[in-house]
């Protein structure tokens, strides 16, 4: 019943805040609310064997619950929110309905997490995985890990130079390369998974040498910066933090602080580089031009204001854009106006994700961000906008889809968290971040995240094959007494 109590406490706390004069609150108040909710959840749940940060990183439902409550500036004051929203078509009625549905869905999420059957299923699955890997000794060759990393980075740089990936890409070339770009994305994944495997090996050692790993991390972050997607940068720190929590059973406080500082620094630089690209000052597929755009963005961000003011503005902007409540409200309003219903058809799309587009050119996309951007937001150009997981559920089954869908999602989050926390094999631990990410931080549509999870498992299987591990299963005569 502890998760249920946490659900009740958190929901009542949010409702009580909604009764307070909204003029008293701004973006920083949401940080305070989320902090209180997190601490309350930790106290009520009382995790054993893990400190609060480690528990937070390894519990998908907590992360998703916070995500669903991370609402943008002015949520308590609906009129003020509507004045500050990105799209002028968003009505007060849609905002109020979405706000109440978010709270109800979050409560059902926690109730799903509290189900004993979900906990038992997660523990049973984790125990089965532990039995399968209990006698395995995985000894990957470091040279092959670096080789797999190099192959992944080479594929990433090739796609950047070719202008077929990243924010600074050529959408015409992306369309022309759709037949083989999926293959290149698979190879690109070698880099991140090899880096995570390397981190696992070092964390298992008593006296690890971190210098080579830091060089690998620098290359990984540098090439991601050239893609222009700031979210991918912070995800790398979250992935490493999850692995640290799984192996060391405590929170990676210094790593998370470093990741937060990196995001604060790079957020305004990234925005300035994107602005330069949109103005034609950065050339597609030209790494030198992209690099100069980032350097100019750094100068532009810090020359007009002090470093402290720039950090403060960056932090506030991150808070404002981190929530996806506006997107959910827009999707819900569109569904109510047009009567659109998908009835779960798009949840079948991840099954087709393993089929290359070269074989099936008209394969449906599991992500609907482009459709949301054009159809719901009616914005020009080729871009994407998140429909959010609750919005995805509303598109398929209406309000019942949100309420009962998040209940099921809470159960799946409990199962995924139980498995991730109990992983002990060095071969399986690198998959823990993607389990947590898939069920704990899905700010986009659910189909895209399930596709990413399937894709990651496929890529990691290829990485393990490339590493040709020597797996020695102990015989009866080799077992220790």
Secondary structure as the mmCIF struct_conf table of DSSP 4:
data_model
#
loop_
_struct_conf.conf_type_id
_struct_conf.id
_struct_conf.beg_label_comp_id
_struct_conf.beg_label_asym_id
_struct_conf.beg_label_seq_id
_struct_conf.end_label_comp_id
_struct_conf.end_label_asym_id
_struct_conf.end_label_seq_id
HELX_RH_AL_P HELX_RH_AL_P1 UNK A 2 UNK A 18
TURN_TY1_P TURN_TY1_P1 UNK A 19 UNK A 19
BEND BEND1 UNK A 20 UNK A 20
HELX_RH_3T_P HELX_RH_3T_P1 UNK A 22 UNK A 24
HELX_RH_AL_P HELX_RH_AL_P2 UNK A 27 UNK A 45
BEND BEND2 UNK A 48 UNK A 50
HELX_RH_AL_P HELX_RH_AL_P3 UNK A 52 UNK A 57
TURN_TY1_P TURN_TY1_P2 UNK A 58 UNK A 58
HELX_RH_AL_P HELX_RH_AL_P4 UNK A 60 UNK A 69
HELX_LH_PP_P HELX_LH_PP_P1 UNK A 71 UNK A 72
TURN_TY1_P TURN_TY1_P3 UNK A 73 UNK A 74
BEND BEND3 UNK A 75 UNK A 77
HELX_RH_AL_P HELX_RH_AL_P5 UNK A 78 UNK A 84
BEND BEND4 UNK A 85 UNK A 86
TURN_TY1_P TURN_TY1_P4 UNK A 88 UNK A 89
HELX_RH_AL_P HELX_RH_AL_P6 UNK A 92 UNK A 113
TURN_TY1_P TURN_TY1_P5 UNK A 114 UNK A 114
HELX_RH_AL_P HELX_RH_AL_P7 UNK A 116 UNK A 133
TURN_TY1_P TURN_TY1_P6 UNK A 134 UNK A 135
STRN STRN1 UNK A 138 UNK A 138
HELX_RH_AL_P HELX_RH_AL_P8 UNK A 142 UNK A 162
TURN_TY1_P TURN_TY1_P7 UNK A 163 UNK A 163
BEND BEND5 UNK A 165 UNK A 166
TURN_TY1_P TURN_TY1_P8 UNK A 167 UNK A 168
HELX_RH_AL_P HELX_RH_AL_P9 UNK A 171 UNK A 176
TURN_TY1_P TURN_TY1_P9 UNK A 177 UNK A 177
HELX_RH_AL_P HELX_RH_AL_P10 UNK A 178 UNK A 204
BEND BEND6 UNK A 205 UNK A 207
HELX_RH_AL_P HELX_RH_AL_P11 UNK A 211 UNK A 227
TURN_TY1_P TURN_TY1_P10 UNK A 228 UNK A 228
HELX_RH_AL_P HELX_RH_AL_P12 UNK A 230 UNK A 248
BEND BEND7 UNK A 249 UNK A 250
HELX_RH_AL_P HELX_RH_AL_P13 UNK A 253 UNK A 278
TURN_TY1_P TURN_TY1_P11 UNK A 279 UNK A 280
BEND BEND8 UNK A 282 UNK A 282
TURN_TY1_P TURN_TY1_P12 UNK A 284 UNK A 285
HELX_RH_AL_P HELX_RH_AL_P14 UNK A 287 UNK A 303
BEND BEND9 UNK A 304 UNK A 305
HELX_RH_AL_P HELX_RH_AL_P15 UNK A 307 UNK A 322
HELX_RH_AL_P HELX_RH_AL_P16 UNK A 325 UNK A 338
TURN_TY1_P TURN_TY1_P13 UNK A 343 UNK A 344
HELX_RH_3T_P HELX_RH_3T_P2 UNK A 345 UNK A 354
BEND BEND10 UNK A 355 UNK A 355
TURN_TY1_P TURN_TY1_P14 UNK A 357 UNK A 359
TURN_TY1_P TURN_TY1_P15 UNK A 361 UNK A 362
HELX_LH_PP_P HELX_LH_PP_P2 UNK A 363 UNK A 365
BEND BEND11 UNK A 366 UNK A 366
HELX_RH_AL_P HELX_RH_AL_P17 UNK A 369 UNK A 371
HELX_RH_PI_P HELX_RH_PI_P1 UNK A 372 UNK A 376
BEND BEND12 UNK A 377 UNK A 377
BEND BEND13 UNK A 380 UNK A 382
HELX_RH_AL_P HELX_RH_AL_P18 UNK A 389 UNK A 421
TURN_TY1_P TURN_TY1_P16 UNK A 422 UNK A 422
HELX_RH_AL_P HELX_RH_AL_P19 UNK A 426 UNK A 429
TURN_TY1_P TURN_TY1_P17 UNK A 430 UNK A 431
HELX_RH_AL_P HELX_RH_AL_P20 UNK A 432 UNK A 440
BEND BEND14 UNK A 444 UNK A 444
HELX_RH_AL_P HELX_RH_AL_P21 UNK A 446 UNK A 467
TURN_TY1_P TURN_TY1_P18 UNK A 468 UNK A 468
STRN STRN2 UNK A 471 UNK A 471
HELX_RH_3T_P HELX_RH_3T_P3 UNK A 476 UNK A 478
#
